[in-house]
Amino acid sequence: VLLEDDWVDDALRTGIIDTLVARLAIPDARQVRGLARGLAVGGRKEQASRLYLLAALMSNASDDGGYLNDTSSWNDLLREAEKVLGGELGVRTTLAMLENLRPSDYRLGSWLSLAVEVWERMLPAEEAVGRMLDLLRSDDQGDDSWEMQQIRPNVARVALSAGQVQTAMDVLAPMICKRDSAPRNRRGVVMRVTRNEGLARNALVRMWQRYDREQRKQIKLDVDLAGLFEALRALHEQERLEFPAAVFGALAARLCELETMDEVLGRRLADMLAGLESDDVSFLRARAAIERKVGDVETAFEIERGLREKQRLGIDRLAEQVRELAAHDGAERAFEIGVDLARWCNHPDLLDELIKLAEGLGEEKAATKYRELKEAVVAQEAATKERLEAEKRAALGEEEEVEEEP
């Protein structure tokens, strides 16, 4: 109760907080954190800063890992200190607390991710990159330890955002380039490292994608895609890329997502993808998308036709495929294929195309069928959306009630 804002002044005036601080005997990070907050709210921020540092150190040093033993709790502690201390003291204390939290056990991976996040948020870009590079160089298990694999794309993203394209590529290289020899740890034991197209693609995607804790979703950032393409092209010409189709496909997919596309870069990427061979669905979808963006609709159509025949075309592209089939193979053939697709996909756009084709072919019974089906699908989607929003509101209400409990 003494830690509530309304009681802080009385607690400070009567010396209760000072007594509690002096009598701390059990390493309880919760107690120390609460006392630190009380002191900070009461204006004694220098003393609060020292207690926040102690709370971080105690939570890390305790035998059971302390109650702050996951990234979420660590992040809460750091953000609280930054907020209640404020200004330069808040920044300095938060960064020092981060160092005090660094574990040497199984929690290291979580701490590394948090460190990159905090430095990116609180430090100038160049200083943040410098700290991150020092962190990577401190790894004694080589470039491919699991923990370092998890943060390399994030470090590369920060470097890229700071305009350091080559540094970003150097950081990401162990995840997307071939290796001359198997990685070994400090004891000389060969490490087993999983490498595939999916991991390479995901590593590149994370260079322009960041998780926002406040909004609880992934945020896509604007980065230098042209510079990134040049750096990747140089690696490809040196035959260093292990999965070129995966990384260039991911780059093409990101370029297609932009509202305004660099047409020159788009054409160069389309030419690059045309020279690569891969049966990977993500690659083929990206190639079709970039070809369509640069105006080669025929090539895009043929690629998507192949995907559709293998039932690998995304449902958001089925309606367009049926529409283009009508122009290429005639309305009857397009309607026949559309009907077959509608057996397993009731996407409203696809049903719209079937309604139009049926009306054009004089198939009024079929048009009525698909019109009624679309109405049912739209109604079901609306009901599902309303139910999910109600569940979300209820969940958020429960969280607020829990936070208000003493």
KEGUMAR-248661 format. One record per atom (N, C-alpha, C): residue in one letter; z, x, y. Coordinates in steps of 0.02 Angstrom, whole numbers, plus 50000, padded with zeros to 5 digits. Each point is the difference from the previous one (the first is absolute). Example, Ala and Ser with C-alpha at 12.3 -4.5 7.8 and 13.67 -1.06 7.14 Angstrom:
BEGIN
A503905066049716A500004995550059A500005004550060S499644998250053S500035004250059S500374996150055
END
This chain:
BEGIN
V500005004149940V500004995950060V500005004450063L500365005649997L500045004350059L499335002850021L499514999849954L499355003050015L499544995150036E500204993750006E499604995250037E500015001850074D499444998850034D499945002050071D500564997150043D500214993849986D500514996850042D500685003549995W500115003849947W500655003249990W500015007350019V499435002850016V499965007250011V500445002350058D499974996650056D500405002150058D500755000249984D500244994649967D500714999849983D500185005549950A499555001149952A500135005249950A500035006950031L499575001250048L500005006550034L500625000750045R500174994750036R500565000350047R500665001249964T500094996849942T500635000549964T500025006149955G499445003649994G499995006049959G499914998849926I499834993849981I499934998549929I499425003949969I499445000450034I499435003749972I500175007349992D500345002950051D500195007149994D500465001149941T500454995349988T500455000649943T499624999749934L499524995449996L499604999549939L499605006449988V499705002750053V499615006249993V500455005649975A500615000650029A500465005449982A500254999449929R500044993949974R500294998949933R499484999549945L499375001150016L499494999749947L500155005249947A500134997749939A500155004749946A499514999249943I499744994049991I499534998749946I499295000550027P499575003849965P499315000750025P499614993549993D500094995550046D499674993549999D499514999750058A499365000549985A499495000050051A499984993450039R500184994549966R500014993650035R500505000050058Q500615002549985Q500515000250052Q499785004250059V499745005949985V499805004650053V499444997150042R499524996949967R499454996950036R500254994550046G500464995849975G500274994650041G500385002650060L500415005249990L500375002850055L499535003250052A499475003249975A499515002950046A499684994750044R499844994449970R499694994650038R500494997450053G500634999249980G500504997650047G500085004650060L500025006549987L500065004950054L499384999850046A499414999449970A499384999950039A499984993950045V500174994249973V500004993950041V500515000550056G500555003649987G500515000850050G499865005450051G499435003449993G499815005050049G500175007149983R500345001149945R500175006949980R499475002649951K499425001250028K499415001449958K499995006949970E500285005050034E500015006749971E500425000149936Q500584996750003Q500424999749941Q499674995849945A499664994650021A499644995849952A499455004049966S499675004350038S499475004149972S500275004449944R500585003050010R500295004349948R500184996049938L500244993950010L500184995949941L499384997649963Y499464998650036Y499374998249966Y499755005849957L500055006150027L499815005949961L500435000649938L500644998650007L500465000449944L499834994649948A499844994050023A499824994649953A499405001949958A499505003050032A499415002149964A500175005449949L500405004850020L500195005549956L500414997549941M500484995650013M500434997349947M499604995849950S499544996150023S499614995849954S499575004249955N499825005950022N499585004549960N500435004149952A500605001950021A500405004749962A500434996749946S500124993450005S500444996849952S499705000149931D500445000149949D499785000849931D499544994549977D500124994050024D499584994349978D499414998850046G499875004650046G499454999250046G500174995950060G500624997650005G500184996050058G499684993149997Y500194995750046Y499704993349999Y499325000150034L499845005550036L499345000650032L499555003949954N499824997149944N499635003849949N499294997649990D499724996850050D499294998249995D499695000350070T499335000250001T499655000950063T500164994650051S500064993749976S500134994550046S500675001050037S500525001749963S500665001050030S500005006150047W499675005449979W499945005950043W499664998050066N499464996449994N499634998150059N500424995650046D500394995449971D500444995850040D500515004250039L500295004949966L500505004350033L499695003950058L499415002849988L499685004050052L499804995750060R499724994249987R499794995650054R500614997450040E500554998849965E500604997850036E500245005550048A500045006249975A500235005550043A499535000950059E499354999749987E499515000950054E500084994550053K500144993949978K500054994450046K500655000150041V500575000849966V500644999450036V500155006250043L499755005849979L500115006050041L499505000350057G499374998549984G499484999850051G499825006650031G499435000250032G499785005950038G499935006449958E500085005650035E499915006549967E500545001249947L500604997650012L500545000749951L499834996349936G499724994150006G499814996149941G499475003549959V499515002950034V499475003649965V500285006249965R500405003950037R500275006249972R500464998649941T500404994850006T500464998349945T499624997549939T499514995850012T499624997249944T499645005549961L499715004750035L499655005549966L500495004349961A500595001250028A500505004049965A500284996249939M500094993450008M500234996049944M499495000249942L499374999950018L499485000349949L500085006349957E500145005650032E500115006249963E500624999549956N500524996850026N500624999349960N499904995549939L499524995550005L499874995449944L499585003149945R499705005750012R499535002949951R500355001449934P499784996749946P500315000949934P499645005449960S500305001949946S499685004949955S499894997049931D500114993449994D499934996849935D499404995349998Y500044994949960Y499444995449989Y499804996350064R500415000150051R499854996250061R499565004050048L499815006049982L499625004350045L499344996650022G499664996749954G499364996950017G500094994750055S500534996049995S500144994950051S500145003350067W500395005549999W500175003350062W499395003050033L499555002949961L499405003050028L499584994850036S499914994249970S499624994750032S500334997850065L500674999449999L500364998050059L499955005350055A500045006449981A499955005450049A499344999850037V499454999149962V499344999650032V499974994150047E500274994349979E500004994050042E500395001050065V500595003049994V500435001050059V499685005050048W499755005649974W499705005050044W499384997250035E499614996149964E499404997050030E500194995350057R500554996449992R500214995150050R500345003250060M500375005549990M500455002550051M499775006450035L499545003649969L499805006550028L499294999950027P499845004550046P499315000850021P499575001949939A499374998050001A499585000749941A499975007249973E499915004950045E499945006949977E500655002549968E500564998350030E500655002149972E500124996649933A499824993749995A500084996349937A499595003349945V499375001650016V499565003249950V500305006749979G500265003850047G500295006549984G500584999449951R500454995250012R500564999049955R499774997849931M499494995849998M499754997549936M499685005649960L499635004450034L499695005649965L500545004749972D500535001250039D500555004149975D500314996849938L500044993450001L500284996449943L499575001049937L499354999650009L499555001149943L500055007149973R500055004850045R500055007049979R500655001549966S500514995850011S500655001249969S500034997849927D499494996649976D500004997549932D499955005849951D500475000449954D499995005649952D499684998049934Q499694994149997Q499674997849939Q499244999950007G499745003050054G499285000250008G499724993950035D499345000050009D499674994850039D500034993249968D500104999749934D499924993749965D500654997049975S500575001950026S500614996749980S499954992650020W500324995749961W499934992950012W500234998150070E500565002850022E500264998250066E499525001950056M499695005949994M499545002250053M499354996049998Q499794997949940Q499414995849997Q500094993650040Q500614997450000Q500124993650034Q499965000650076I500165005850028I500015000550073I499385003550028R499615003449959R499415003550027R499534995550039P499814994149975P499564995750040P500314998050066N500674998950002N500334998250062N499985005850050V500135006149975V499975005950043V499285000850027A499524999249956A499305000550020A499824994850053R500284994049994R499874994750049R500275002050069V500605002850002V500295002150064V499595005550031A499795004849958A499585005550025A499344997450027L499704995349965L499374997150022L500084996250065S500564996450006S500144996350062S500105004750059A500245006149985A500105005050052A499375004050015G499444998149968G499375003450012G499905006349959Q500445001349952Q499965006049959Q499664998349933V499344999250004V499624997749941V500035005149944Q499915006550016Q500005005149948Q500695000649967T500524999450041T500685000249971T500104994149953A499754994250020A500054994149957A499665001149933M499415003250002M499645001349938M500355005249957D500295005050032D500375005149962D500604996949964V500334995350035V500584996749970V499794995649942L499444996450007L499794995349949L499635003349942A499765006150010A499585003349950A500285000049929P500655001449990P500255000049931P499934993449964M499904994550037M499954993449969M499274997849988I499535003250035I499304997749993I499535005549978C500235006249997C499575005649982C500135002549930K499515003449972K500075003149934K500505005750004R500315001549944R500475005649997R499715005549958D500105006250022D499765005749961D500435001349939S500634998050003S500455001149944S500524994449999A500334999249944A500504994849993A500615001850043P500284995250035P500595001550041P500615001649957R500415004550024R500615001949964R500604999450047N500584998649971N500604999650041N500305007050006R500605000450032R500295006550015R500205003849936R500064996549944R500165003349937R499385001949960G499424998850029G499375001949967G499754994949950V500314994149998V499804994949952V499424995950029V499484999149959V499424996150022V500214992750011M499824997350058M500194993250018M499464995049980R500214994449974R499534994649983R499904995650061V499404999850025V499854996350061V499424995249987T500114993650013T499484995049992T499525000250059R499355000449986R499505000150052R499434995449979N499824995450043N499444995549985N499714997350065E499464996149994E499664997450059E500464995650041G500404996049967G500444995450036G500505003650044L500305005449975L500485003850039L499665003550059A499405002749987A499645003350054A499814995050055R499784994149980R499824994850049R500624997850039N500554998949965N500614997850034N500265005350048A499935006349982A500225005450044A499624999850066L499364998749997L499604999850062L500174993850041V500084994349966V500164993850035V500655000650039R500485003549973R500655000750033R499965004350064M499435003250011M499925003950062M499904995550060W499814993849989W499914995350057W500414993649989Q500485000449955Q500414994149986Q500735002049999R500414996250036R500715001650005R500414993649992Y500565000649963Y500434994249990Y500464999250060D500014994150029D500434998550056D500614996249975R500595003150006R500614996949973R500194993750039E499864999950064E500184994250041E499594993949981Q499345001149993Q499564994449983Q499944998949925R500265004849961R499994999649927R499294999249973K499545004150026K499324999849975K499655006650017Q499425001149968Q499615006050013Q499604999150064I500015005050042I499635000050063I499435005049994K499404997950018K499435004649998K499895003150069L499945006650000L499965003750062L499285002250015D499875001250064D499355002850020D500045007649997V499605002949957V500005007449993V499285002550009D499935006550003D499355003150011D499615000149934L499654994449986L499634999549937L499415004949999A499695001150058A499435004750002A500245007149983G500565002150030G500275006549984G500215000649928L500284994649974L500214999849930L499395000649954F499464996650017F499385000449961F499735007249998E500005003350057E499745006950002E500435004649957A500664999250003A500445004249960A499894998849925L499934993749982L499884998349929L499325002449977R499504999450045R499335002349982R499995007649987A500385003750041A500045007249990A500315001649932L500524996549981L500305001049934L499524998249944H499614994750011H499524997849949H499455005249992E499755002850055E499475005149996E500255006349965Q500655001350005Q500305005749965Q500184998349928E499844993749980E500134997549932E500755000349983R500404998650050R500735000249989R500294993149986L499674994750023L500274993349990L499974998249925E500554997549975E500034998149929E499694993249988F500114995350047F499734993249994F499654998150065P499425002950014P499654998650063P499834992750010A499804996549946A499824993050007A500604995850023A500595001749976A500604996250018A500175001050073V500005006250024V500215001250069V499484997750051F499365001149987F499494997750047F499944992449998G500124997049941G500004992849995G500564996950040A500595003149998A500574997550039A499865000650074L499685005450021L499845001050070L499494994850023A499514998549958A499504994950017A500314993150006A500464998449954A500334993550002A500404999250065R500345005450021R500384999650063R499544999250060L499445003550000L499524999550056L499744992950006C499894996749943C499734993150001C500514995050026E500645001849997E500524995450024E500054999850076L499735005050034L500065000550072L499554994850034E500244997250055E499604995150037E499365003150028T500065006150026T499425003650026T499905006349958M499445000349966M499885005749955M499555005150033D500165006449989D499585005550021D499385000049955E499424997950028E499404999249959E499755006649971V500065005450039V499785006549975V500445002149941L500654999350008L500465001849945L499874995449940G499884993650014G499864995349946G499395002049959R499465002150035R499395002049965R500115006349959R500385004750028R500155006249964R500424998749938L500474995350007L500414998349942L499594996449947A499564995550022A499574996449952A499575004949962D499725004950034D499585005149967D500425004249952M500625001650020M500445003849956M500164996249936L500164993550007L500174996049942L499404999049954A499404999650030A499404999049960A499875006149955G500255005850020G499905006149960G500545001249949L500494995649997L500555000849952L499924995049943E500235001949942E499964995649942E500704998049977S500104993549993S500654997449977S499924992849980D500344998149946D500024993049978D500634996650024D500405003550040D500624997150025D499864994050045V500354994649987V499874993750037V500145000950075S500555003450017S500175000950071S499465003950035F499725005049966F499465004050030F499384995650011L499814996149950L499404995950006L500074994650054R500604997150005R500114995050052R499965003250069A500295006050006A499985003550065A499285001950017R499625002149950R499305001950014R499594993950022A500114994449967A499644993950019A500194997950072A500645000650016A500234998050067A499705004450054I499985006649989I499745004550052I499244999350006E499654998849945E499284998850003E499844993750040R500414994949991R499904993850036R500135001150075K500525004050015K500185001450070K499445003750037V499675004549965V499485004050034V499324996649996G499974994049971G499384996150002G499585000049937D500215003649947D499625000149938D500264994449954V499824993950018V500254994149964V499744999849928E499395002349990E499704999749933E500395004349951T500165006250020T500385004449956T500694997149987A500314997350051A500664996949992A499974994149951F499474996050006F499924994349956F499945002149927E499615005249987E499905002249931E500645002949970I500385003650041I500645002749976I500474994349982E500044995050044E500454994549988E499754995549943R499344999849990R499744996249943R500265003049935G499985006849997G500255003449940G500754998749990L500375000150054L500724998649994L500134992849979R499614995450027R500094993049982R499844998849926E499485003249975E499814999249930E500555002649953K500395004850024K500555002749960K500664996750017Q499964994750042Q500604996450023Q500495004650035R499735004550041R500435004750036R499924999450075L499614995250022L499914998950072L500604996150028G500255002150058G500584996650029G499844992750016I500504995749994I499884992850010I499794998550071D500185004450048D499804998850069D499265001350012R499665003049950R499295001550006R499564995349959L500304995649960L499614995849955L499554995150038A500254997050053A499604995250038A499395003350030E500105006050029E499445003750029E499495001949947Q500245001849940Q499555001849946Q499584994149979V500294994149995V499624994049982V499494998450054R500205000750063R499544998650055R499405004849998E500135006349987E499455004949997E499584999049937L500324997849946L499624998549939L499494994550012A500204995150040A499544994550016A499375002550035A500085005150043A499435002950035A499585004349955H500325003349951H499645004749956H499694996449939D500414995949967D499794997149936D499894992550001G500114996950058G499894992850005G500654996149995A499994993950028A500604995850004A500254997949931E499544998649953E500204997749934E500395005449963R499745006250002R500335005649966R500685001450034A500024999750066A500635001350036A500514994649982F499784993749995F500464994649984F500265000849929E499575002049955E500215001049930E500545005449996I499885005550035I500505005549999I500644997950036G499924996450056G500584997650037G500444995449958V499694995649962V500374995549957V500405003949948D499695005249973D500355004249951D500605003650033L499905002350061L500555003450036L500574995250014A499834993850016A500514995050017A500434998049941R499815002149939R500414998549942R500665003950002W499995005850034W500625004050003W500225001650072C499604998150049C500185001350069C499864993950043N500514997350031N499934994250043N500095001850074H499735005650020H500055002150070H499634994950044P500324997650053P499684994850043P499305002050025D499905006450017D499345002150024D499474999349945L500185001749939L499544999249944L499844992749988L500504995750004L499884992949991L499564997250055D500085002550061D499564998050055D499275001449984E499875006049973E499315001949982E499724995549946L500434998449951L499774995649946L499854993050026I500394997750047I499884993350030I499325000050036K499875005250039K499365000550036K499415000449952L500075004149948L499455000849952L499884993449962A500544996749980A499934993749963A499664994750043E500204999750064E499684995150045E499265001650009G499835006550005G499315001950009G499584998749939L500315000349941L499644998749937L500024992749980G500324995850041G500044992949984G500524998349947E500455004649986E500524998849950E500624997050034E499954993650018E500544996850037E500644999649960K499954998949935K500594999549958K500385006750000A499625005449994A500315006750000A500305001550069A499654998050053A500255001250068A500664996450010T500044993749977T500624996250006T500565003349960K499845002549941K500505003349957K500305006050036Y499575004250028Y500255006150031Y500334998650068R499794994650032R500324998050063R500734997849986E500084996049947E500674997749982E500435005949976L499695004649963L500375005949976L500245004350059K499565000850050K500205004050058K500594996750037E499974993450008E500554996550034E500665001049963A499964999949934A500615000949960A500265007250007V499545004850000V500205007150006V500325001350068V499694997450053V500265001150067V500694996850006A500094994049973A500654996750003A500535003949962Q499815002649942Q500475003849960Q500205006550035E499525003350031E500155006250038E500474998550058A499894994650035A500434998150056A500714998649976A500064996549944A500664998449973A500365006349977T499635004649969T500305006349978T500235004250059K499595000250052K500195003950059K500624997150033E500044993450004E500584996850030E500635001349959R499934999949934R500585001349956R500255007250008L499535004750002L500195007150007L500335001350067E499754996950053E500315000850066E500704997150002A500094994349965A500674996949997A500485004649963E499775003049945E500425004549961E500175006250041K499525002450040K500125005850042K500524998550053R499934994150032R500494998050051R500694999449970A500044997249940A500654999249966A500315006849984A499585004749977A500245006649983A500265003650062L499634999550055L500215003350062L500644996950026G500084993449992G500614996750020G500605002449961E499905001249934E500545002549959E500195007150020E499505004150017E500145006950022E500424999950063E499834995650048E500374999750063E500724997849987E500104995349954E500684997849985E500415005649970V499695004049955V500355005649969V500195005250052E499555001350047E500145005050052E500574997850045E500104993450009E500524997550045E500695000149967E500035000749934E500645000149966E500405006250020P500654999550008P500405005950020P500045005049943
END
